[in-house]
Amino acid sequence: MIFSPSAWLTPFFNTPLWRAGGVSITLGWIVSIFVLFVLVTCLTIAFKS
């Protein structure tokens, strides 16, 4: 993956003001990806049955 969000998000993570926001954004991305994965899996199972 050539484009990496962490490359241009690094300055935000390094500043104390944005550290908490950066962590919450990261957790939000992880949760979103997990939810999307679960939805895709459920849809795949539903279509296969």
LINMOSUL-V693323 format. One record per backbone hydrogen bond with DSSP energy under -0.5 kcal/mol. NH is the residue of the N-H (numbers start at 0). CO is the residue of the C=O. If there is no record, write none. Layout:
BEGIN
nh->(NH	NH)
co->(CO	CO)
END
This chain:
BEGIN
nh->(3	4	6	7	8	9	11	12	13	14	14	17	18	19	21	22	23	24	25	26	27	28	29	30	31	32	33	34	35	36	37	38	39	40	41	42	43	44	45	46	47	48)
co->(1	2	3	3	4	5	8	8	9	10	11	14	14	15	17	18	19	20	21	22	23	24	25	26	27	28	29	30	31	32	33	34	35	36	37	38	39	40	41	42	43	44)
END
